[in-house]
Amino acid sequence: MSEELKNDCSTESCSSDCSTCGCDCGSSTANTYKTITLTLEDHSTVTCAVVTTFPVDDKNYIVLLPLDEKGENHDGEIYMYGFSTTENGQPVLTNIEDDDEYKKAADALGKILDQTMM
């Protein structure tokens, strides 16, 4: 799997008209979230919106929302990976292979979602 940040726009830096975001999106309807393009084992690619990153114990995780060709997600499926960055800021995603680690990360994500829903 490889990943690539495709859009440096974020809700903090991109206004609704994209006139001041500096991401050269050129459109008032441009998405204002970061995306990562994943190359899957079958060599197909999927673009995902970065939902959140969060720590659990001494490790970081990332939650991704796979998007269709229109930039939408209709089924609510998410992907969760271990997350780190290289010295030059490139993302590194790792599969969560351990069931206990996955449960801890999923529980932490559930608490984050509960807090945002209040």
Phi and psi restraints in degrees (value plus and minus 20) as a CYANA .aco file:
   2 SER   PHI    -146.4  -106.4
   2 SER   PSI     137.4   177.4
   3 GLU   PHI    -155.1  -115.1
   3 GLU   PSI     132.4   172.4
   4 GLU   PHI    -167.3  -127.3
   4 GLU   PSI     108.6   148.6
   5 LEU   PHI     -94.0   -54.0
   5 LEU   PSI     105.4   145.4
   6 LYS   PHI    -121.9   -81.9
   6 LYS   PSI     -39.5     0.5
   7 ASN   PHI    -167.7  -127.7
   7 ASN   PSI      99.3   139.3
   8 ASP   PHI    -107.3   -67.3
   8 ASP   PSI     -16.0    24.0
   9 CYS   PHI     -85.8   -45.8
   9 CYS   PSI     124.2   164.2
  10 SER   PHI    -164.8  -124.8
  10 SER   PSI     142.7   182.7
  11 THR   PHI     -83.9   -43.9
  11 THR   PSI     -43.4    -3.4
  12 GLU   PHI     -96.6   -56.6
  12 GLU   PSI     -50.3   -10.3
  13 SER   PHI    -130.7   -90.7
  13 SER   PSI     -27.8    12.2
  14 CYS   PHI    -133.7   -93.7
  14 CYS   PSI      98.3   138.3
  15 SER   PHI     -98.1   -58.1
  15 SER   PSI     149.5   189.5
  16 SER   PHI     -84.9   -44.9
  16 SER   PSI     -44.2    -4.2
  17 ASP   PHI    -118.7   -78.7
  17 ASP   PSI     -16.9    23.1
  18 CYS   PHI      37.7    77.7
  18 CYS   PSI      -1.8    38.2
  19 SER   PHI     -99.5   -59.5
  19 SER   PSI     -37.5     2.5
  20 THR   PHI    -145.6  -105.6
  20 THR   PSI     -11.7    28.3
  21 CYS   PHI     -99.2   -59.2
  21 CYS   PSI     -44.9    -4.9
  22 GLY   PHI      56.6    96.6
  22 GLY   PSI     -10.0    30.0
  23 CYS   PHI    -117.6   -77.6
  23 CYS   PSI     -15.5    24.5
  24 ASP   PHI      36.7    76.7
  24 ASP   PSI      19.4    59.4
  25 CYS   PHI     -99.0   -59.0
  25 CYS   PSI     -50.6   -10.6
  26 GLY   PHI      48.7    88.7
  26 GLY   PSI      -4.6    35.4
  27 SER   PHI    -165.3  -125.3
  27 SER   PSI     118.8   158.8
  28 SER   PHI     -94.6   -54.6
  28 SER   PSI     -31.4     8.6
  29 THR   PHI    -127.6   -87.6
  29 THR   PSI      -4.5    35.5
  30 ALA   PHI     -85.4   -45.4
  30 ALA   PSI     128.3   168.3
  31 ASN   PHI     -86.2   -46.2
  31 ASN   PSI     123.7   163.7
  32 THR   PHI    -132.2   -92.2
  32 THR   PSI      13.9    53.9
  33 TYR   PHI    -146.2  -106.2
  33 TYR   PSI     137.8   177.8
  34 LYS   PHI     -97.4   -57.4
  34 LYS   PSI     127.8   167.8
  35 THR   PHI    -148.5  -108.5
  35 THR   PSI     136.4   176.4
  36 ILE   PHI    -149.7  -109.7
  36 ILE   PSI     116.1   156.1
  37 THR   PHI    -120.1   -80.1
  37 THR   PSI     100.6   140.6
  38 LEU   PHI    -118.4   -78.4
  38 LEU   PSI     117.2   157.2
  39 THR   PHI    -121.9   -81.9
  39 THR   PSI      98.5   138.5
  40 LEU   PHI    -105.2   -65.2
  40 LEU   PSI     152.2   192.2
  41 GLU   PHI     -78.0   -38.0
  41 GLU   PSI     -51.7   -11.7
  42 ASP   PHI    -106.0   -66.0
  42 ASP   PSI      -9.8    30.2
  43 HIS   PHI      52.9    92.9
  43 HIS   PSI     -13.9    26.1
  44 SER   PHI     -98.4   -58.4
  44 SER   PSI     142.4   182.4
  45 THR   PHI    -140.6  -100.6
  45 THR   PSI     133.1   173.1
  46 VAL   PHI    -160.3  -120.3
  46 VAL   PSI     111.0   151.0
  47 THR   PHI    -109.9   -69.9
  47 THR   PSI     113.7   153.7
  48 CYS   PHI    -147.1  -107.1
  48 CYS   PSI     119.3   159.3
  49 ALA   PHI     -99.1   -59.1
  49 ALA   PSI     118.8   158.8
  50 VAL   PHI    -101.4   -61.4
  50 VAL   PSI      93.8   133.8
  51 VAL   PHI    -100.7   -60.7
  51 VAL   PSI     -71.5   -31.5
  52 THR   PHI    -186.2  -146.2
  52 THR   PSI     141.1   181.1
  53 THR   PHI    -144.0  -104.0
  53 THR   PSI     128.7   168.7
  54 PHE   PHI    -178.0  -138.0
  54 PHE   PSI     132.5   172.5
  55 PRO   PHI    -114.8   -74.8
  55 PRO   PSI     129.1   169.1
  56 VAL   PHI    -159.0  -119.0
  56 VAL   PSI     102.7   142.7
  57 ASP   PHI      34.1    74.1
  57 ASP   PSI    -141.4  -101.4
  58 ASP   PHI    -126.9   -86.9
  58 ASP   PSI       0.5    40.5
  59 LYS   PHI    -149.1  -109.1
  59 LYS   PSI     129.8   169.8
  60 ASN   PHI    -126.1   -86.1
  60 ASN   PSI     131.2   171.2
  61 TYR   PHI    -150.6  -110.6
  61 TYR   PSI     137.5   177.5
  62 ILE   PHI    -151.4  -111.4
  62 ILE   PSI     121.5   161.5
  63 VAL   PHI    -134.2   -94.2
  63 VAL   PSI     107.9   147.9
  64 LEU   PHI    -140.1  -100.1
  64 LEU   PSI     124.3   164.3
  65 LEU   PHI    -132.7   -92.7
  65 LEU   PSI      89.3   129.3
  66 PRO   PHI     -85.1   -45.1
  66 PRO   PSI     117.5   157.5
  67 LEU   PHI    -135.0   -95.0
  67 LEU   PSI     127.6   167.6
  68 ASP   PHI    -103.5   -63.5
  68 ASP   PSI    -194.5  -154.5
  69 GLU   PHI     -85.4   -45.4
  69 GLU   PSI     -35.8     4.2
  70 LYS   PHI    -114.8   -74.8
  70 LYS   PSI     -16.0    24.0
  71 GLY   PHI      57.5    97.5
  71 GLY   PSI       6.2    46.2
  72 GLU   PHI    -141.5  -101.5
  72 GLU   PSI     139.6   179.6
  73 ASN   PHI    -150.4  -110.4
  73 ASN   PSI     101.3   141.3
  74 HIS   PHI    -125.2   -85.2
  74 HIS   PSI     -37.3     2.7
  75 ASP   PHI    -122.8   -82.8
  75 ASP   PSI     -28.3    11.7
  76 GLY   PHI      57.8    97.8
  76 GLY   PSI     -16.7    23.3
  77 GLU   PHI     -83.8   -43.8
  77 GLU   PSI     120.3   160.3
  78 ILE   PHI    -147.7  -107.7
  78 ILE   PSI     140.1   180.1
  79 TYR   PHI    -137.9   -97.9
  79 TYR   PSI     120.4   160.4
  80 MET   PHI    -147.5  -107.5
  80 MET   PSI     112.0   152.0
  81 TYR   PHI    -155.3  -115.3
  81 TYR   PSI     140.5   180.5
  82 GLY   PHI     -88.4   -48.4
  82 GLY   PSI     128.7   168.7
  83 PHE   PHI    -158.5  -118.5
  83 PHE   PSI     113.8   153.8
  84 SER   PHI    -169.7  -129.7
  84 SER   PSI     156.1   196.1
  85 THR   PHI    -150.0  -110.0
  85 THR   PSI     133.1   173.1
  86 THR   PHI     -97.1   -57.1
  86 THR   PSI     155.3   195.3
  87 GLU   PHI     -78.4   -38.4
  87 GLU   PSI     -51.7   -11.7
  88 ASN   PHI    -115.7   -75.7
  88 ASN   PSI      -3.7    36.3
  89 GLY   PHI      67.3   107.3
  89 GLY   PSI     -14.2    25.8
  90 GLN   PHI     -96.2   -56.2
  90 GLN   PSI     117.8   157.8
  91 PRO   PHI     -92.0   -52.0
  91 PRO   PSI     125.6   165.6
  92 VAL   PHI    -148.6  -108.6
  92 VAL   PSI     100.1   140.1
  93 LEU   PHI    -127.8   -87.8
  93 LEU   PSI     121.3   161.3
  94 THR   PHI    -149.6  -109.6
  94 THR   PSI     122.4   162.4
  95 ASN   PHI     -86.5   -46.5
  95 ASN   PSI     126.4   166.4
  96 ILE   PHI    -114.1   -74.1
  96 ILE   PSI      84.4   124.4
  97 GLU   PHI    -113.1   -73.1
  97 GLU   PSI     -44.0    -4.0
  98 ASP   PHI    -111.9   -71.9
  98 ASP   PSI     107.5   147.5
  99 ASP   PHI     -80.9   -40.9
  99 ASP   PSI     -60.8   -20.8
 100 ASP   PHI     -85.5   -45.5
 100 ASP   PSI     -61.2   -21.2
 101 GLU   PHI     -83.3   -43.3
 101 GLU   PSI     -63.6   -23.6
 102 TYR   PHI     -81.2   -41.2
 102 TYR   PSI     -63.1   -23.1
 103 LYS   PHI     -81.9   -41.9
 103 LYS   PSI     -62.8   -22.8
 104 LYS   PHI     -81.3   -41.3
 104 LYS   PSI     -65.6   -25.6
 105 ALA   PHI     -85.9   -45.9
 105 ALA   PSI     -62.2   -22.2
 106 ALA   PHI     -84.9   -44.9
 106 ALA   PSI     -60.3   -20.3
 107 ASP   PHI     -82.6   -42.6
 107 ASP   PSI     -62.7   -22.7
 108 ALA   PHI     -84.2   -44.2
 108 ALA   PSI     -61.3   -21.3
 109 LEU   PHI     -82.7   -42.7
 109 LEU   PSI     -61.5   -21.5
 110 GLY   PHI     -78.3   -38.3
 110 GLY   PSI     -61.2   -21.2
 111 LYS   PHI     -85.9   -45.9
 111 LYS   PSI     -59.5   -19.5
 112 ILE   PHI     -82.5   -42.5
 112 ILE   PSI     -65.8   -25.8
 113 LEU   PHI     -84.4   -44.4
 113 LEU   PSI     -59.7   -19.7
 114 ASP   PHI     -80.2   -40.2
 114 ASP   PSI     -61.6   -21.6
 115 GLN   PHI     -86.4   -46.4
 115 GLN   PSI     -56.6   -16.6
 116 THR   PHI     -97.5   -57.5
 116 THR   PSI     -40.0     0.0
 117 MET   PHI    -105.3   -65.3
 117 MET   PSI     -33.7     6.3
